Amino acid sequence: MAAQREGPSPGGGRRLAETVFVTDPTTHDTVVLKAGSEVQDPALAAQITHPDAWEPNFSAPRSPRRTRSTD
């Protein structure tokens, strides 16, 4: 049976936009990571290679671009 890790975990990590299945590198069990979960373990995150699986990173908001004045 696949293990499930639900909900956001405290602390940092990247948040998933989609539910994904990965293999735990220690136990070799299938792990289900649900959309909205934060992935803390770098070994699990490294297995999630599709960019659409991740939510966009909004931690560093971009400042507005300055344009030249045409006066």
KOLFITOR-529217 format. One record per residue (C-alpha): residue in one letter; x, y, z. Coordinates in nm, 3 decimals. Example, Ala and Ser with C-alpha at 12.3 -4.5 7.8 and 13.67 -1.06 7.14 Angstrom:
BEGIN
 lolum       X       Y       Z
     A   1.230  -0.450   0.780
     S   1.367  -0.106   0.714
***
This chain:
BEGIN
 lolum       X       Y       Z
     M   0.000   0.000   0.000
     A   0.125   0.352  -0.081
     A   0.209   0.584   0.206
     Q   0.045   0.925   0.207
     R   0.185   1.249   0.337
     E  -0.088   1.507   0.357
     G  -0.112   1.880   0.403
     P   0.153   2.145   0.414
     S   0.438   2.075   0.648
     P   0.584   2.343   0.873
     G   0.893   2.526   0.757
     G   1.032   2.576   0.410
     G   1.004   2.362   0.102
     R   0.840   2.383  -0.237
     R   0.463   2.348  -0.270
     L   0.309   2.105  -0.516
     A   0.046   2.216  -0.767
     E  -0.041   1.855  -0.860
     T  -0.056   1.520  -0.680
     V   0.253   1.310  -0.757
     F   0.381   0.959  -0.684
     V   0.748   0.915  -0.589
     T   0.960   0.638  -0.437
     D   1.101   0.681  -0.087
     P   1.477   0.629  -0.134
     T   1.515   0.462   0.207
     T   1.217   0.225   0.220
     H   1.150   0.197  -0.156
     D   0.779   0.245  -0.082
     T   0.559   0.449  -0.312
     V   0.477   0.785  -0.155
     V   0.176   0.994  -0.260
     L   0.236   1.367  -0.223
     K  -0.090   1.558  -0.262
     A  -0.137   1.891  -0.434
     G  -0.081   2.173  -0.184
     S   0.177   1.975   0.016
     E   0.520   2.119   0.080
     V   0.807   1.889  -0.011
     Q   1.082   1.917   0.251
     D   1.294   1.614   0.156
     P   1.542   1.699  -0.122
     A   1.559   1.330  -0.225
     L   1.184   1.328  -0.290
     A   1.184   1.671  -0.455
     A   1.460   1.560  -0.694
     Q   1.227   1.291  -0.832
     I   0.962   1.548  -0.928
     T   1.099   1.669  -1.259
     H   0.790   1.800  -1.437
     P   0.775   2.180  -1.391
     D   0.392   2.184  -1.389
     A   0.394   1.971  -1.074
     W   0.520   2.269  -0.873
     E   0.334   2.585  -0.778
     P   0.503   2.905  -0.894
     N   0.741   3.052  -0.639
     F   0.594   3.380  -0.518
     S   0.836   3.424  -0.228
     A   1.028   3.702  -0.405
     P   0.787   3.948  -0.565
     R   0.921   4.126  -0.869
     S   0.945   4.501  -0.865
     P   0.775   4.688  -1.149
     R   0.986   4.758  -1.456
     R   1.086   5.114  -1.515
     T   1.037   5.248  -1.861
     R   1.200   5.544  -2.023
     S   1.004   5.861  -2.042
     T   0.924   5.979  -2.393
     D   0.886   6.345  -2.293
***
